[in-house]
């Protein structure tokens, strides 16, 4: 079972990756990936996002001593573009763009999922610098229906390869407007804590 843990307001001096390694659920987990938000002109929507593959349930209340806000969502993961090589423990070279999406109000979940499925080939075609693409369909779906994870092997690949051209920005915008009501995006460093 995969969970996505959304964290804001660290109350601990430890880095989010080091903090995750010493949590009670870490030992029982098969895989742990921590995304640490980078400062930007606008602060990241989350300070850290943890992807956790574990058979054990994770309770957001257990994080309250170390984080001001913690949300735990179960995830159905859809891999749109797999990594070319297995990821190893440590900091992954490059940058991740995490986009959190809210579905259009009233649009049935099956329709949102269908549109997002159809978005995968377009995203892979247009985001030419991207070397990995994953969708997490979250439950419960509030406030976010899902999280798109676009990974780029370098800062230059993100800057120069997010879109092939200005026209592509309009194409992607028109496509996501069919199922996305609102979104928030953050850039992050990915830490593989447990592979």
N, C-alpha and C positions, 0 to 999 in steps of 0.2 A: 504494500500500500504506500502510495506517495502522498506526502503532506507538503504544503507550502506554508511557511511561517513568516509573517510580515511583522517587522519590529521597528519601533520608533523610540527615540529618547533613551539612549543607553545610560544606565546608572552604574555601570561597571567600567573600570579602567582597562579591562582586557579587550583585545581586538575581538570582533564578532566571531572570527574563525576559531581563535583560541578558546573563547567562551563556549562555543558549540562542542568542542572536543571534550570538555570536562562535564557536560551535562549527563544526568542519569540515563537518558535515552540514547546517548551516543554509542555506548557499548553494544546495545542490541540492534543498532541500525546497520543496514547493509551498505548504505551510501549516504553521504552528507555533502552538500554543496552549499557554500555560503557566498552570497553576493553582497559586497560592501559598496553602498552608494557613494559616489564621488561628489564633492562639493561643486556646485555650478552656480551661475547667476541666480537661478531659482533652486532652493534646497531640494534634495531628492525626496520623493514621496515617502520613502522608507530609508532608515539608516542601514538596515540589513534585511535581506530576504534569504531564508534558508529553505533549500529543497532537501527533504528528508524521506528516505525509503526505509520504512520500518514496519514490522508487524504490530508494534506496540502503539497504543493511542498516546497522543501528546496533548497535554492540557495547557491552554494559554495562561491560566492562573498561576502555573508553576514558574512563569517568567516574570511575574510582577515585581519581584525584588530587584531584578537586574535591568528591566526595561519599563518605560512609562506606559507603552502600549504594545500589546502583542495580540495578533490574530492568527488562528490556525485554520487552514482550509484543506480539505481533501482534494486531490487532483487526479484527473484523468489526463495523462500525458499523451500528446500526439507529436511524433517526431516528423517534422517536415523536411529537414535536411540533417542527416546524421553527421556526427564528427567523423572525419576521415580516419582518425586513429583513436584508440582508447585514451581517455583522459587519465592522467596520473595525479597522485597526491601533490599538492602545492598550489601555488598561484598559476592560473592558466594564462599564458601569454595573450595579450590583446585586451579588448574591452567587450563588455556585454551591454546591450541596450535592452532593458526590461520595459515593456509597455503593458500597462494594466488597463483593461477595457471594461466598460459598462455597456451592456446590450441596450438597444433601443427599447424604451418602455413599451410593454405590451407585446413585443415580438416573442413568439413561443421559442423555448430553448432549442427545440429541434431545428427551427429555422435559423437561429443564430449559429448553431453548430454546422449546419449545411453550408451557410455563407462562409464561415471560417474555414471549413474544409476546402471550399473552392478557392479561397484566398491563398492557399499554400503554394501552388505553382506560380502564381503571380508574384508573390513575395520572393520566391527563389529566383525568378527571372530578373526582377527589378533591383533587388538588393545584391548587386554583383560582388560587393566586397565581403559579404557574409559567408562564413565557413560552417555555420551551424544554425538551425532554426527549430525551436520547440514551442509548442502551444500547451499551456496548462489550463484545462477547463476546471474551474474551481467550484467547490460546493461547501457551504452555501454560497450562492452567487452574488451576495451583497457584501460589500459594496461593489466588488469586481466580479464580472462573469469569468474573466480569464486573464492570464498573463502570457504575453508573447516574449520569448527569449531569443534575441538575435545576437549571435556572437561574431565578433570580427577579430581577425588575428593581430591587428595593430590599430593604433589610433588613426593612422593614415587610411587604412582600409575602411574604417567607420566614416571618416570625414569625406573621403573621395568615392566610396563605394556603397553608401547607403542608398543612393539613387544614381541611375545612369545619366539622367538628364532632368531638366526642369519639368518637362512634360510628364515624366514618371511620377513626380510628386502629385500631380493632378489625377493621374490614373489610380494610384494607390488611395488617394483621398476619396475619389468617387466610389471605389470598391468598398472600402471600410464604412462609408456612409450608409451602405445598405443594411448593416447590422450593428454598428457601433454608435451609441448615443454620446459617449464621453470617454476620455482616456487620460492617463497620466504616464509620462515616460521618465525613466531615470537611466543614467549611465553608471555602470558598476564594474568593480574588479571581482573576478570569480576566483574563489578559493575552493579547491577540492580537498575536503577535510578527510573523507573516507571514500575510497573508490571500490 
